[in-house]
Amino acid sequence: MTDREMPMPEEINFAMIAGSLPRTDGILNLSPAEAYGFLRAGAMLVDLREPYETNYRVFDVDEVLYVAWTSFLSGYAHVPRGRALILADASGIYCRAAARILTEAGYVNVAKLSGGMIDWDAEGLPVRKDDGYELGGQCACKMKTRDGINPLMRKGDR
């Protein structure tokens, strides 16, 4: 999507957009490139990843709201209703359920990032990384950051 083709924020209406991927339960699935275009045009990214998943790499876009999936039911009330929202997680697993929760709560302009951070990063889209905070461990149950703090999240993102 070129700058000239990008919609203005008030023109983003995911219900009226035919993306390159099929819809799931009526919710638009966006490729990473499509999502990036809408984020540049004013949509807001809602990152569902847990704090330990954001220690190493975060989406480098203008507006990200962090609402971890494990606290989504109690935390989604902070998600603005009047915005075009793109839900994202590590690989796209939790976005479907989060989209269902939001639409049942009356949110009407919601889309999902297909493939999550994994596909976003693989396509070379903007990511802030800090190799010193990459997760390490013998298995998922023992994964941890090296220092335990998250320098990538801007003050106020937490």
VENMOCOR-V620639 format. One record per backbone hydrogen bond with DSSP energy under -1.0 kcal/mol. CO is the residue of the C=O (numbers start at 1). NH is the residue of the N-H. If there is no record, write none. Layout:
co->(CO | CO)
nh->(NH | NH)
//
This chain:
co->(2 | 8 | 9 | 13 | 24 | 27 | 28 | 30 | 31 | 32 | 33 | 34 | 35 | 36 | 37 | 38 | 39 | 44 | 45 | 46 | 47 | 48 | 50 | 51 | 56 | 58 | 59 | 63 | 65 | 68 | 69 | 71 | 72 | 75 | 76 | 84 | 85 | 86 | 87 | 88 | 89 | 90 | 94 | 95 | 96 | 97 | 98 | 99 | 100 | 101 | 102 | 103 | 109 | 111 | 112 | 113 | 115 | 116 | 117 | 118 | 119 | 120 | 121 | 126 | 128 | 130 | 131 | 136 | 139 | 144 | 154)
nh->(6 | 11 | 12 | 16 | 27 | 24 | 112 | 114 | 35 | 36 | 37 | 38 | 39 | 40 | 41 | 43 | 42 | 86 | 65 | 88 | 67 | 69 | 53 | 54 | 130 | 128 | 61 | 45 | 47 | 71 | 72 | 75 | 76 | 78 | 79 | 44 | 111 | 46 | 113 | 48 | 117 | 118 | 98 | 99 | 100 | 101 | 102 | 103 | 104 | 105 | 107 | 106 | 85 | 87 | 30 | 116 | 119 | 120 | 121 | 122 | 123 | 125 | 124 | 60 | 58 | 133 | 134 | 144 | 142 | 136 | 157)
//
